[in-house]
Amino acid sequence: MAKTPPGFPDDELLALLCDASVSVTAIAAEMEDAGAPPFSVEKLAAARVALEGLREADADRVAALPAPLRALVLDQVVAREAVALALTLSASADKAVAKEGKRAVHRLRAKGLAVETPKPPPAPARGPAAAPASASAGEPGALLSNVDGFGERIVLLTRPARQGVDLAHLAISETEGVLQARLLALARREFRRFLKGLSEAEGVLVGAVPRSYARGLVTQALDQNARARRAVPAGYQEVAFVLGPPEPPTPSPGRTLSLPEDESALARRAAELIAIREMRTWLPEEEPLQHLALKIEEIQVSALYLDEAQRQKGLRSAVDDAVRDYWTRERRRRAAERLFDLGYLLNGAKRLEHAALALACALDLDSDRPVESVTFCYALFERILSAVGAKGAGPVEKTSPGGLILP
């Protein structure tokens, strides 16, 4: 059997994969430090998932592993007597995988297990072939919702079925990975009703996207499951055949849209974008919001300020500090990618002005411009500041760009 790269023993890699306290990113780093070519984070995560549940493991995902990782898993298939997985792999269309699966079956038999090779199904009776359903019949292959303020979204991938559509329905999170996965077998009419129900949900925008992009988001989410040490939902195995083989994460398709010529002017209208229904849940996390709200209340009642002008200056300084502290490079990158996606979905829904605003703000966030010159960075704080201002704070002259009025 193929072995792991020189300098990194099989037993050490197996121990690390079976230790949930060690992230797959750390495993890749340890391999690199040992001078061994590291496997991708996705492949390591897939191997870990397989090892955690060999008797329920997805044979296609095991077959897609690099040969050394696949060999490691197959060793455990024999050790843990996961007969069904060995038999499935032995029947793989991939000759190399089938050979390894047959070898595992032979080793299981050598252990004294009665392993029956399944008989091939009888040939179907000849008759007129049913015309397969396709995207041309109105069923898009992949759909996506906008990201809500908690970093969660819906990913839908479909596969034509004889009676309609097999639908993989997944909920994924930017921080926790795949949260839910379920398989729905729907007639075409039911599928259209399902999509209509999603589109009518308040604040949810669903639209067709390239299948490779949606599949890449699922790949990315599985990696996040491993990073967050969160188990992949049991329902994921049921939808795997609809998802198809893994795809690497790719940039948002919103980046391929034509950019607005008046990008800078549109970016300064970030407050208008913040006001649309799809962004009603977008807010900074609770801790920085509470910190800023307490700071503003403290300034409002403090006797240290000699006059209102000094108090206003203190309020402006508190806002500027909060915005600078919050908008790290990583938060800007993540928000930009969300907005590129939103712009793509809005464009598909023919809401062209909102789409242009989203793309302009995404470009502004994704640039190297200082946070003080990015209107969106201030706009996101405006909601909580308005609520605090309504309790008695006078208007504060705003020093950030874009004409937003911060209380």
C-alpha positions as a Markdown table, in Angstrom:
| # | Residue | x | y | z |
|---|---|---|---|---|
| 1 | Met | 0.0 | 0.0 | 0.0 |
| 2 | Ala | 1.1 | 3.6 | -0.6 |
| 3 | Lys | 2.6 | 5.2 | 2.4 |
| 4 | Thr | 2.6 | 8.7 | 3.8 |
| 5 | Pro | 5.4 | 11.0 | 2.6 |
| 6 | Pro | 8.9 | 10.3 | 4.0 |
| 7 | Gly | 9.6 | 11.9 | 7.3 |
| 8 | Phe | 6.1 | 11.6 | 8.6 |
| 9 | Pro | 5.2 | 8.0 | 9.8 |
| 10 | Asp | 1.7 | 6.5 | 9.2 |
| 11 | Asp | 1.1 | 5.9 | 12.8 |
| 12 | Glu | 1.9 | 9.5 | 13.7 |
| 13 | Leu | -0.5 | 10.8 | 11.0 |
| 14 | Leu | -3.2 | 8.4 | 12.1 |
| 15 | Ala | -2.9 | 9.4 | 15.7 |
| 16 | Leu | -3.2 | 13.1 | 14.8 |
| 17 | Leu | -6.2 | 12.5 | 12.5 |
| 18 | Cys | -7.9 | 10.6 | 15.4 |
| 19 | Asp | -7.2 | 13.4 | 17.9 |
| 20 | Ala | -10.1 | 15.8 | 17.6 |
| 21 | Ser | -8.1 | 18.4 | 19.6 |
| 22 | Val | -5.6 | 18.8 | 16.8 |
| 23 | Ser | -6.9 | 20.8 | 13.8 |
| 24 | Val | -6.3 | 19.6 | 10.2 |
| 25 | Thr | -4.5 | 22.9 | 9.6 |
| 26 | Ala | -2.1 | 22.1 | 12.4 |
| 27 | Ile | -1.5 | 18.6 | 11.0 |
| 28 | Ala | -0.6 | 20.1 | 7.6 |
| 29 | Ala | 1.8 | 22.4 | 9.3 |
| 30 | Glu | 3.4 | 19.6 | 11.3 |
| 31 | Met | 3.9 | 17.6 | 8.1 |
| 32 | Glu | 5.5 | 20.6 | 6.4 |
| 33 | Asp | 7.8 | 21.2 | 9.4 |
| 34 | Ala | 8.8 | 17.5 | 9.2 |
| 35 | Gly | 9.9 | 18.0 | 5.6 |
| 36 | Ala | 7.0 | 16.0 | 4.2 |
| 37 | Pro | 4.8 | 17.4 | 1.4 |
| 38 | Pro | 1.5 | 18.2 | 3.3 |
| 39 | Phe | -1.9 | 17.1 | 2.1 |
| 40 | Ser | -4.5 | 19.8 | 1.6 |
| 41 | Val | -6.6 | 20.8 | 4.5 |
| 42 | Glu | -9.7 | 19.5 | 2.7 |
| 43 | Lys | -8.3 | 16.1 | 2.1 |
| 44 | Leu | -7.1 | 15.8 | 5.7 |
| 45 | Ala | -10.6 | 16.8 | 6.9 |
| 46 | Ala | -12.2 | 14.2 | 4.6 |
| 47 | Ala | -9.9 | 11.5 | 6.0 |
| 48 | Arg | -10.7 | 12.5 | 9.5 |
| 49 | Val | -14.5 | 12.4 | 8.8 |
| 50 | Ala | -14.1 | 8.9 | 7.3 |
| 51 | Leu | -12.0 | 7.6 | 10.2 |
| 52 | Glu | -14.6 | 9.0 | 12.7 |
| 53 | Gly | -17.4 | 6.9 | 11.2 |
| 54 | Leu | -16.0 | 4.1 | 9.0 |
| 55 | Arg | -19.2 | 2.1 | 9.0 |
| 56 | Glu | -21.2 | 5.1 | 7.6 |
| 57 | Ala | -18.3 | 6.6 | 5.6 |
| 58 | Asp | -19.0 | 7.9 | 2.1 |
| 59 | Ala | -17.2 | 5.6 | -0.3 |
| 60 | Asp | -16.9 | 8.2 | -3.0 |
| 61 | Arg | -15.2 | 10.6 | -0.6 |
| 62 | Val | -12.8 | 7.9 | 0.6 |
| 63 | Ala | -12.0 | 7.0 | -3.1 |
| 64 | Ala | -11.3 | 10.7 | -3.8 |
| 65 | Leu | -8.5 | 10.8 | -1.1 |
| 66 | Pro | -4.9 | 10.8 | -2.2 |
| 67 | Ala | -3.5 | 7.3 | -2.3 |
| 68 | Pro | -1.5 | 7.5 | 0.9 |
| 69 | Leu | -4.5 | 8.8 | 2.9 |
| 70 | Arg | -6.7 | 6.2 | 1.3 |
| 71 | Ala | -4.3 | 3.5 | 2.3 |
| 72 | Leu | -4.3 | 4.8 | 5.9 |
| 73 | Val | -8.1 | 4.7 | 5.9 |
| 74 | Leu | -8.2 | 1.2 | 4.4 |
| 75 | Asp | -5.9 | -0.1 | 7.0 |
| 76 | Gln | -8.4 | 1.0 | 9.6 |
| 77 | Val | -11.2 | -0.5 | 7.5 |
| 78 | Val | -9.6 | -3.8 | 8.0 |
| 79 | Ala | -8.7 | -3.2 | 11.7 |
| 80 | Arg | -12.3 | -2.1 | 12.5 |
| 81 | Glu | -13.9 | -4.6 | 10.2 |
| 82 | Ala | -15.8 | -2.1 | 8.2 |
| 83 | Val | -16.9 | -4.7 | 5.6 |
| 84 | Ala | -19.5 | -2.7 | 3.7 |
| 85 | Leu | -17.0 | 0.1 | 2.9 |
| 86 | Ala | -14.4 | -2.4 | 1.7 |
| 87 | Leu | -16.9 | -4.1 | -0.6 |
| 88 | Thr | -18.1 | -0.8 | -2.0 |
| 89 | Leu | -14.6 | 0.3 | -2.7 |
| 90 | Ser | -13.7 | -3.0 | -4.3 |
| 91 | Ala | -16.5 | -2.3 | -6.9 |
| 92 | Ser | -15.2 | 1.2 | -7.8 |
| 93 | Ala | -14.9 | 2.2 | -11.4 |
| 94 | Asp | -11.4 | 3.5 | -10.6 |
| 95 | Lys | -9.1 | 0.6 | -11.1 |
| 96 | Ala | -6.6 | 1.7 | -8.5 |
| 97 | Val | -9.3 | 2.1 | -5.9 |
| 98 | Ala | -11.0 | -1.2 | -6.8 |
| 99 | Lys | -7.6 | -3.0 | -6.4 |
| 100 | Glu | -7.1 | -1.5 | -3.0 |
| 101 | Gly | -10.7 | -2.3 | -2.0 |
| 102 | Lys | -10.2 | -6.0 | -3.1 |
| 103 | Arg | -7.0 | -6.2 | -1.2 |
| 104 | Ala | -8.9 | -5.0 | 2.0 |
| 105 | Val | -11.6 | -7.6 | 1.3 |
| 106 | His | -9.0 | -10.3 | 1.1 |
| 107 | Arg | -7.4 | -9.2 | 4.4 |
| 108 | Leu | -10.9 | -9.2 | 6.0 |
| 109 | Arg | -11.5 | -12.8 | 4.8 |
| 110 | Ala | -8.0 | -13.7 | 6.1 |
| 111 | Lys | -9.2 | -12.6 | 9.6 |
| 112 | Gly | -12.0 | -15.2 | 9.4 |
| 113 | Leu | -14.8 | -12.9 | 8.4 |
| 114 | Ala | -17.4 | -14.2 | 5.9 |
| 115 | Val | -17.3 | -11.4 | 3.3 |
| 116 | Glu | -19.8 | -12.0 | 0.5 |
| 117 | Thr | -19.1 | -10.1 | -2.7 |
| 118 | Pro | -22.4 | -8.6 | -3.9 |
| 119 | Lys | -23.8 | -10.0 | -7.1 |
| 120 | Pro | -24.2 | -7.5 | -9.9 |
| 121 | Pro | -27.8 | -6.3 | -10.4 |
| 122 | Pro | -29.8 | -7.8 | -13.2 |
| 123 | Ala | -29.7 | -5.9 | -16.5 |
| 124 | Pro | -32.7 | -3.7 | -16.8 |
| 125 | Ala | -35.4 | -4.7 | -19.3 |
| 126 | Arg | -35.0 | -2.9 | -22.6 |
| 127 | Gly | -37.5 | -0.2 | -23.3 |
| 128 | Pro | -37.7 | 3.5 | -24.2 |
| 129 | Ala | -35.4 | 5.5 | -22.1 |
| 130 | Ala | -36.9 | 8.3 | -20.0 |
| 131 | Ala | -35.6 | 11.7 | -21.0 |
| 132 | Pro | -33.4 | 13.0 | -18.1 |
| 133 | Ala | -34.4 | 16.2 | -16.4 |
| 134 | Ser | -31.9 | 19.0 | -16.9 |
| 135 | Ala | -31.3 | 22.7 | -16.2 |
| 136 | Ser | -33.0 | 23.5 | -19.5 |
| 137 | Ala | -36.3 | 22.2 | -17.9 |
| 138 | Gly | -36.1 | 24.9 | -15.4 |
| 139 | Glu | -34.2 | 23.3 | -12.5 |
| 140 | Pro | -31.0 | 25.2 | -11.8 |
| 141 | Gly | -28.1 | 23.0 | -10.6 |
| 142 | Ala | -27.1 | 25.2 | -7.7 |
| 143 | Leu | -28.7 | 28.0 | -5.7 |
| 144 | Leu | -27.4 | 30.2 | -2.9 |
| 145 | Ser | -28.9 | 32.5 | -0.4 |
| 146 | Asn | -27.4 | 35.8 | 0.8 |
| 147 | Val | -25.3 | 35.6 | 4.0 |
| 148 | Asp | -27.2 | 36.8 | 7.1 |
| 149 | Gly | -25.7 | 38.9 | 9.9 |
| 150 | Phe | -24.6 | 35.7 | 11.8 |
| 151 | Gly | -22.5 | 34.5 | 8.9 |
| 152 | Glu | -25.0 | 31.8 | 7.9 |
| 153 | Arg | -26.5 | 30.9 | 4.5 |
| 154 | Ile | -28.4 | 28.2 | 2.6 |
| 155 | Val | -26.7 | 26.2 | -0.2 |
| 156 | Leu | -28.9 | 24.1 | -2.5 |
| 157 | Leu | -27.6 | 21.7 | -5.1 |
| 158 | Thr | -29.8 | 19.6 | -7.3 |
| 159 | Arg | -29.6 | 16.4 | -9.3 |
| 160 | Pro | -32.3 | 15.3 | -11.8 |
| 161 | Ala | -34.4 | 12.3 | -10.7 |
| 162 | Arg | -36.9 | 10.2 | -12.6 |
| 163 | Gln | -39.8 | 11.7 | -10.7 |
| 164 | Gly | -38.4 | 15.2 | -10.3 |
| 165 | Val | -35.4 | 16.6 | -8.5 |
| 166 | Asp | -33.2 | 15.3 | -5.7 |
| 167 | Leu | -32.3 | 18.4 | -3.6 |
| 168 | Ala | -29.3 | 18.7 | -1.2 |
| 169 | His | -30.3 | 21.4 | 1.3 |
| 170 | Leu | -27.5 | 22.6 | 3.5 |
| 171 | Ala | -27.1 | 25.4 | 6.0 |
| 172 | Ile | -23.5 | 26.5 | 6.4 |
| 173 | Ser | -21.8 | 29.0 | 8.7 |
| 174 | Glu | -18.6 | 31.0 | 8.1 |
| 175 | Thr | -17.3 | 30.0 | 11.6 |
| 176 | Glu | -18.8 | 26.6 | 12.3 |
| 177 | Gly | -19.0 | 24.9 | 9.0 |
| 178 | Val | -21.9 | 22.7 | 7.8 |
| 179 | Leu | -24.7 | 23.1 | 10.4 |
| 180 | Gln | -27.5 | 21.1 | 8.7 |
| 181 | Ala | -27.8 | 18.8 | 5.7 |
| 182 | Arg | -30.9 | 17.1 | 4.5 |
| 183 | Leu | -32.0 | 15.4 | 1.3 |
| 184 | Leu | -35.4 | 16.3 | -0.3 |
| 185 | Ala | -36.9 | 14.3 | -3.1 |
| 186 | Leu | -39.3 | 16.7 | -4.8 |
| 187 | Ala | -41.5 | 16.6 | -7.8 |
| 188 | Arg | -40.8 | 19.5 | -10.2 |
| 189 | Arg | -44.0 | 21.3 | -9.0 |
| 190 | Glu | -43.0 | 20.9 | -5.4 |
| 191 | Phe | -39.5 | 22.1 | -6.2 |
| 192 | Arg | -40.9 | 25.3 | -7.7 |
| 193 | Arg | -43.1 | 25.8 | -4.7 |
| 194 | Phe | -40.1 | 25.3 | -2.4 |
| 195 | Leu | -38.1 | 27.9 | -4.2 |
| 196 | Lys | -41.0 | 30.3 | -4.1 |
| 197 | Gly | -41.3 | 29.9 | -0.4 |
| 198 | Leu | -37.6 | 30.7 | 0.1 |
| 199 | Ser | -37.9 | 33.8 | -2.1 |
| 200 | Glu | -40.8 | 35.0 | 0.0 |
| 201 | Ala | -39.0 | 34.7 | 3.3 |
| 202 | Glu | -38.2 | 38.1 | 4.8 |
| 203 | Gly | -34.6 | 39.1 | 4.2 |
| 204 | Val | -33.7 | 36.0 | 2.2 |
| 205 | Leu | -32.6 | 36.3 | -1.4 |
| 206 | Val | -32.0 | 33.1 | -3.3 |
| 207 | Gly | -30.5 | 32.8 | -6.8 |
| 208 | Ala | -28.7 | 30.5 | -9.2 |
| 209 | Val | -24.9 | 30.4 | -9.0 |
| 210 | Pro | -22.3 | 28.3 | -10.8 |
| 211 | Arg | -22.4 | 24.8 | -9.4 |
| 212 | Ser | -18.6 | 24.8 | -8.9 |
| 213 | Tyr | -18.9 | 27.9 | -6.6 |
| 214 | Ala | -21.6 | 26.4 | -4.5 |
| 215 | Arg | -19.8 | 23.1 | -4.2 |
| 216 | Gly | -16.6 | 25.0 | -3.2 |
| 217 | Leu | -18.5 | 26.7 | -0.4 |
| 218 | Val | -19.5 | 23.3 | 0.9 |
| 219 | Thr | -15.8 | 22.2 | 0.7 |
| 220 | Gln | -14.8 | 25.3 | 2.7 |
| 221 | Ala | -17.5 | 24.7 | 5.3 |
| 222 | Leu | -16.3 | 21.1 | 5.8 |
| 223 | Asp | -12.9 | 22.5 | 6.5 |
| 224 | Gln | -14.4 | 24.9 | 9.0 |
| 225 | Asn | -16.1 | 21.9 | 10.7 |
| 226 | Ala | -12.7 | 20.5 | 11.3 |
| 227 | Arg | -11.2 | 23.8 | 12.5 |
| 228 | Ala | -14.1 | 24.3 | 14.9 |
| 229 | Arg | -14.0 | 20.7 | 16.0 |
| 230 | Arg | -17.7 | 20.4 | 15.2 |
| 231 | Ala | -19.0 | 17.1 | 13.9 |
| 232 | Val | -20.4 | 17.0 | 10.4 |
| 233 | Pro | -24.2 | 16.5 | 10.6 |
| 234 | Ala | -25.3 | 12.9 | 10.0 |
| 235 | Gly | -27.5 | 14.0 | 7.1 |
| 236 | Tyr | -24.4 | 15.0 | 5.1 |
| 237 | Gln | -23.9 | 11.4 | 4.1 |
| 238 | Glu | -27.4 | 11.3 | 2.6 |
| 239 | Val | -26.8 | 14.3 | 0.3 |
| 240 | Ala | -23.3 | 13.4 | -0.8 |
| 241 | Phe | -24.4 | 11.7 | -4.0 |
| 242 | Val | -26.2 | 14.9 | -5.0 |
| 243 | Leu | -23.2 | 17.1 | -4.2 |
| 244 | Gly | -20.8 | 15.1 | -6.4 |
| 245 | Pro | -17.0 | 15.2 | -6.1 |
| 246 | Pro | -15.4 | 18.0 | -4.0 |
| 247 | Glu | -14.6 | 21.3 | -5.7 |
| 248 | Pro | -11.9 | 23.7 | -4.4 |
| 249 | Pro | -13.2 | 27.1 | -3.0 |
| 250 | Thr | -13.2 | 29.8 | -5.6 |
| 251 | Pro | -13.7 | 33.6 | -5.4 |
| 252 | Ser | -17.3 | 34.9 | -5.5 |
| 253 | Pro | -18.9 | 35.1 | -9.0 |
| 254 | Gly | -19.8 | 38.7 | -8.1 |
| 255 | Arg | -16.2 | 39.5 | -8.9 |
| 256 | Thr | -16.8 | 38.7 | -12.6 |
| 257 | Leu | -19.6 | 41.3 | -13.0 |
| 258 | Ser | -19.0 | 44.5 | -14.8 |
| 259 | Leu | -17.9 | 47.1 | -12.3 |
| 260 | Pro | -19.8 | 50.4 | -11.9 |
| 261 | Glu | -18.0 | 53.4 | -13.5 |
| 262 | Asp | -19.0 | 55.6 | -10.5 |
| 263 | Glu | -17.6 | 53.2 | -8.0 |
| 264 | Ser | -16.4 | 55.8 | -5.5 |
| 265 | Ala | -19.6 | 57.7 | -5.5 |
| 266 | Leu | -21.6 | 54.5 | -5.0 |
| 267 | Ala | -19.4 | 53.4 | -2.2 |
| 268 | Arg | -20.2 | 56.6 | -0.3 |
| 269 | Arg | -23.9 | 55.6 | -0.4 |
| 270 | Ala | -23.3 | 52.6 | 1.9 |
| 271 | Ala | -26.1 | 53.7 | 4.2 |
| 272 | Glu | -28.6 | 53.0 | 1.4 |
| 273 | Leu | -27.2 | 49.5 | 1.0 |
| 274 | Ile | -27.3 | 48.9 | 4.8 |
| 275 | Ala | -31.0 | 49.8 | 4.7 |
| 276 | Ile | -32.2 | 47.0 | 2.3 |
| 277 | Arg | -34.0 | 44.1 | 3.8 |
| 278 | Glu | -31.3 | 41.5 | 3.0 |
| 279 | Met | -28.9 | 43.4 | 5.4 |
| 280 | Arg | -31.2 | 44.0 | 8.3 |
| 281 | Thr | -29.4 | 41.5 | 10.5 |
| 282 | Trp | -25.9 | 42.8 | 9.6 |
| 283 | Leu | -24.3 | 44.2 | 12.7 |
| 284 | Pro | -21.0 | 44.0 | 14.5 |
| 285 | Glu | -20.7 | 41.3 | 17.1 |
| 286 | Glu | -22.4 | 41.9 | 20.5 |
| 287 | Glu | -19.2 | 42.6 | 22.4 |
| 288 | Pro | -17.8 | 45.6 | 20.4 |
| 289 | Leu | -21.3 | 47.0 | 20.2 |
| 290 | Gln | -21.8 | 46.8 | 23.9 |
| 291 | His | -18.4 | 48.3 | 24.5 |
| 292 | Leu | -19.2 | 51.3 | 22.3 |
| 293 | Ala | -22.7 | 51.8 | 23.7 |
| 294 | Leu | -21.3 | 51.9 | 27.3 |
| 295 | Lys | -18.5 | 54.3 | 26.2 |
| 296 | Ile | -21.1 | 56.6 | 24.6 |
| 297 | Glu | -23.3 | 56.5 | 27.7 |
| 298 | Glu | -20.3 | 57.2 | 29.9 |
| 299 | Ile | -19.4 | 60.3 | 27.8 |
| 300 | Gln | -23.0 | 61.5 | 27.9 |
| 301 | Val | -23.1 | 61.6 | 31.7 |
| 302 | Ser | -19.5 | 62.5 | 32.5 |
| 303 | Ala | -18.8 | 65.8 | 34.3 |
| 304 | Leu | -15.2 | 65.8 | 32.9 |
| 305 | Tyr | -16.3 | 67.6 | 29.7 |
| 306 | Leu | -16.4 | 71.4 | 30.2 |
| 307 | Asp | -18.9 | 72.1 | 27.4 |
| 308 | Glu | -20.9 | 70.4 | 24.7 |
| 309 | Ala | -18.2 | 70.9 | 22.1 |
| 310 | Gln | -15.8 | 68.8 | 24.1 |
| 311 | Arg | -18.5 | 66.2 | 24.7 |
| 312 | Gln | -19.1 | 66.0 | 20.9 |
| 313 | Lys | -15.4 | 65.6 | 20.3 |
| 314 | Gly | -15.3 | 62.7 | 22.8 |
| 315 | Leu | -18.2 | 61.0 | 21.1 |
| 316 | Arg | -16.6 | 61.3 | 17.7 |
| 317 | Ser | -13.3 | 59.9 | 19.1 |
| 318 | Ala | -15.2 | 56.9 | 20.6 |
| 319 | Val | -16.8 | 56.1 | 17.3 |
| 320 | Asp | -13.6 | 56.4 | 15.4 |
| 321 | Asp | -11.7 | 54.1 | 17.9 |
| 322 | Ala | -14.5 | 51.5 | 17.7 |
| 323 | Val | -14.5 | 51.4 | 13.9 |
| 324 | Arg | -10.7 | 51.2 | 13.7 |
| 325 | Asp | -10.6 | 48.4 | 16.3 |
| 326 | Tyr | -13.4 | 46.4 | 14.7 |
| 327 | Trp | -12.4 | 46.4 | 11.1 |
| 328 | Thr | -9.5 | 44.1 | 10.9 |
| 329 | Arg | -8.1 | 43.0 | 7.5 |
| 330 | Glu | -9.8 | 39.7 | 7.9 |
| 331 | Arg | -13.2 | 41.2 | 8.8 |
| 332 | Arg | -12.9 | 43.5 | 5.7 |
| 333 | Arg | -12.1 | 40.6 | 3.5 |
| 334 | Arg | -15.0 | 38.5 | 4.8 |
| 335 | Ala | -17.5 | 41.3 | 4.5 |
| 336 | Ala | -16.3 | 42.1 | 1.0 |
| 337 | Glu | -16.8 | 38.5 | -0.1 |
| 338 | Arg | -20.3 | 38.5 | 1.4 |
| 339 | Leu | -21.1 | 41.7 | -0.6 |
| 340 | Phe | -19.7 | 40.3 | -3.9 |
| 341 | Asp | -22.1 | 37.4 | -3.4 |
| 342 | Leu | -25.0 | 39.7 | -2.5 |
| 343 | Gly | -24.3 | 41.9 | -5.6 |
| 344 | Tyr | -24.3 | 38.7 | -7.8 |
| 345 | Leu | -27.7 | 37.6 | -6.4 |
| 346 | Leu | -29.2 | 41.1 | -6.6 |
| 347 | Asn | -28.0 | 41.4 | -10.2 |
| 348 | Gly | -29.7 | 38.1 | -11.0 |
| 349 | Ala | -32.9 | 39.4 | -9.4 |
| 350 | Lys | -32.7 | 42.5 | -11.7 |
| 351 | Arg | -32.2 | 44.8 | -8.7 |
| 352 | Leu | -29.5 | 46.5 | -10.6 |
| 353 | Glu | -29.0 | 49.7 | -8.5 |
| 354 | His | -28.7 | 47.7 | -5.2 |
| 355 | Ala | -26.4 | 45.3 | -7.0 |
| 356 | Ala | -24.1 | 48.2 | -8.0 |
| 357 | Leu | -24.1 | 49.5 | -4.4 |
| 358 | Ala | -23.1 | 46.1 | -3.1 |
| 359 | Leu | -20.3 | 45.7 | -5.6 |
| 360 | Ala | -19.0 | 49.2 | -5.0 |
| 361 | Cys | -18.9 | 48.7 | -1.2 |
| 362 | Ala | -17.3 | 45.3 | -1.7 |
| 363 | Leu | -14.5 | 46.8 | -3.8 |
| 364 | Asp | -14.1 | 49.6 | -1.2 |
| 365 | Leu | -13.8 | 47.0 | 1.6 |
| 366 | Asp | -11.4 | 44.8 | -0.4 |
| 367 | Ser | -9.1 | 47.7 | -1.2 |
| 368 | Asp | -6.0 | 48.9 | 0.7 |
| 369 | Arg | -7.6 | 52.2 | 1.6 |
| 370 | Pro | -7.5 | 53.1 | 5.3 |
| 371 | Val | -10.6 | 52.3 | 7.3 |
| 372 | Glu | -11.3 | 56.0 | 7.9 |
| 373 | Ser | -12.0 | 56.4 | 4.1 |
| 374 | Val | -14.3 | 53.4 | 3.8 |
| 375 | Thr | -17.9 | 54.6 | 4.3 |
| 376 | Phe | -19.3 | 51.1 | 4.8 |
| 377 | Cys | -17.1 | 50.6 | 7.9 |
| 378 | Tyr | -18.9 | 53.5 | 9.6 |
| 379 | Ala | -22.4 | 52.7 | 8.2 |
| 380 | Leu | -22.5 | 49.3 | 9.9 |
| 381 | Phe | -22.2 | 50.9 | 13.3 |
| 382 | Glu | -24.9 | 53.5 | 12.6 |
| 383 | Arg | -27.9 | 51.4 | 13.7 |
| 384 | Ile | -26.7 | 50.9 | 17.3 |
| 385 | Leu | -25.5 | 54.5 | 17.5 |
| 386 | Ser | -28.8 | 55.8 | 16.4 |
| 387 | Ala | -30.5 | 53.7 | 19.1 |
| 388 | Val | -28.1 | 55.2 | 21.7 |
| 389 | Gly | -28.6 | 58.7 | 20.4 |
| 390 | Ala | -32.4 | 58.3 | 20.7 |
| 391 | Lys | -32.0 | 58.1 | 24.5 |
| 392 | Gly | -30.7 | 61.6 | 24.7 |
| 393 | Ala | -27.4 | 62.0 | 22.9 |
| 394 | Gly | -27.3 | 65.1 | 20.8 |
| 395 | Pro | -26.3 | 64.9 | 17.1 |
| 396 | Val | -22.6 | 64.5 | 16.6 |
| 397 | Glu | -20.9 | 66.0 | 13.6 |
| 398 | Lys | -19.6 | 63.2 | 11.6 |
| 399 | Thr | -16.0 | 63.1 | 10.4 |
| 400 | Ser | -16.2 | 59.9 | 8.3 |
| 401 | Pro | -16.8 | 60.0 | 4.6 |
| 402 | Gly | -20.1 | 59.6 | 2.8 |
| 403 | Gly | -22.4 | 62.1 | 4.5 |
| 404 | Leu | -23.6 | 59.7 | 7.2 |
| 405 | Ile | -24.8 | 61.3 | 10.4 |
| 406 | Leu | -23.5 | 59.5 | 13.5 |
| 407 | Pro | -25.3 | 60.4 | 16.7 |
